[in-house]
Amino acid sequence: MEEPANPDDIDSQEPDLPLEVEVFSDRQAPVVENEFLSDVTQIYLNEIGANPLLTAEEEAALSRRVRLGDFEARQTMIERNLRLVVNIAKHYLNRGIPLLDLVEEGNLGLIHALEKFDPERGFRFSTYATWWIRQNIERAIMNQSRTIRLPVHVVKELNQVLRAQRNIEANSNGESTLEEIAQRLDKPIETVRAILALS
């Protein structure tokens, strides 16, 4: 019976294959990613820019067909109004959400507007859709930036600890310690530490 191969010998039995590894520094990797995102954004903008805008008559006719359940008319209305979404989304840049994510949220608003739009009221669709697009984008920004909400009883405890901390520091002209705060409030040190971690 043959002995099992020595694990050290296994590597030496495999043929040497050229291994190509491209190493990026920390500064290079994000550039490649940003270039990719930039290219994707540009491709999207080029594609939607190729769609001509609708005239008022075309818009009214398509809107009526959409209300009757015509899927093709719905797609045309959406595709021809994607530029509107991008133009609105650009106003919300630098708010913590990438442009394509803003556009995605705006597109959802556009679709919702199309479902609600009544062409018989005499308004252009773009005028009506703008409000829905903005609503969706602003809601996404608020949801993204919303801080964690603490329960009321935790907020009360936090305020109590912070108040005790300020009083100690005002009376001693220095930093307060966890022990001092815990002693003043008659709470365990670990509880005070956990509460202060929430601030």
N, C-alpha and C positions, 0 to 999 in steps of 0.2 A: 504494500500500500504506500502511495506517495505521500510525502509530508506536505502539509498546506504551505503555500507560498509565503515567504516572508513579506510582510507588508512593505518593508523598505525596498524590496527587490521589484515590486510591481511597477513603480514609477520608472525604473530603469529598463523594464521590458517594453514599455510603450514607445512608439517612435516619437522622435522630437518633431513636434509640429510648430510651425511659426505661429506665435501668438501676437496678434496685433491689438494693442490696447492704446486708445487715445486718452490721454490724461488732460483734464481741464482743471485750471486753477479755479478758485472760488469766484473770481471775477469773470471768467469766461463763460461758465455754465449759464448764469442768468441771461447773458447777452444772447446766447443761442436760443434760449427759451423765449425771450422777448422778441427776437427776430422771427421765430416761428409764429408767435401770437400776432405779431405785426403783419406777417404774410397772410395769415388766416383772415384777419380783419380786412386787409386790403382786397383779398379775393371776394369776401362777402360784399364789401362795398361796391366792387366792380360788377358783381352779378346783379345786385339790386338796382344799380345805376343804369343797367341795360334795359330795365323795364320802363316804358314811357308812362308818363302821368296820364290819368284819366281825364277826359273832358267832363263837364257837368252832366251832359246828356248820357255819356257812357256810364258814368257813376250811378245815375238815377236808374238806368235800365238794369245794370248789374245788381244794384241793391234790391230792386223789385224781385229779380230772379232768386236772390239769396233768401228773401223772405218766403219764397215758395219752396225752398229746400234744394235749390240747384247747387250742388257741390262744386262744380267747375266755376260757376260765377263767384262763389265764396273764395276759392283759391285765387282767382284773378284779382278780386278786391284786396285780398291780403297782400299778394305779391306786389301789386301796384302802389301800395301805401307803406311799404317797408322803409322807404327813404324818409318818410315823415317820422317814423319811430327813431331812426338814427339821428335825425336832426334834433329831436327833443332830447334823446339820451345824451348827446354831446354837452348839453347844458348842465348835466349832473356829474360830469367827470370830476375826479379828485375828491370824491366823497367816500372812498374806501371800497368801491366796487368797480371792477374792470368794465370797459366799454361794452364788450360782448355780453356780459351778464346784465348790464343795464338794458341793452337792446332786447335780450331775451324776455326780461320782465315787461318791457314796453310792448313787445309783440303779443304777450298775453293780454295786455290792455286793449290792443288793437282788435284782437279776436273778440273780446268781450263787447267792445263798442259795435262791431259788425253785427253781433247777435241782437243788440238793442236798437240799432239804427232804423229810423223810419224815414225813407226818402220823401214821403208826402209832406213833411213839415217844412220843406223848402231850404233846409240847411245843407251845406256841403258836408260830405262825410269827414273830411280832414278836420273841420271845425269841431264836429261832434267827437271825433276820436281823440283829439288832443287831450281832452280832460281825462279820459280813461287811461290813456298812455301815461300821462303824468302821475295819476293816482297809483298805478301799479309800480312805477319806478320809485316814487317817494315812499311807498309802503315797504319796498324791498330795502331801501336805504335805512329806514327806521328799524326794520327787523334786524338788519346787519349790525347796527350800532347800538342796539338796545343793551343796556347793562342788565346783569342778573338782578332780579327783584327779590328782596329778602322779605320773609314773613314779618308781620307787624311786631310780634313778640321779640323777634331777633333784633329788629331795628331799635326797639325800646332798650334792650339789654346793651346793645352797642352804644347808644347814646349815654346810658348810665355809666359805662366804663370810660367813655371819652370824657364825660363831665368830671369824673373822679380823677382822671389823668390830668386834665387842665387845672383842677383845684390843687392837686399835689404840686404840680410844676409852678403854679403861681405863688404858692406859699414857701416853696423851698428854693426858688430861683434856679432851678436845674431840671435835669431829666428825671422823670419818675421811673421807678422800676416795676416789674410785674408783681413783685412781692408787696410793694407798697399799695398798689392798686387793689390787689387781691385782699389785703388786710383791711383796707378801707371799706370794701364792698362785702367783706365776709364771704368771699367765694374762693374756690380752689384756684391755684396758679394756672393750671392747665386750662380751666374754663376761661379765665381772663385772656390767656394766650390765644385760644381758639376764637374768642369774640373779636379781639384786636386784629386777627388775621383777616377778618371780613371787611375791615375799614380800608 
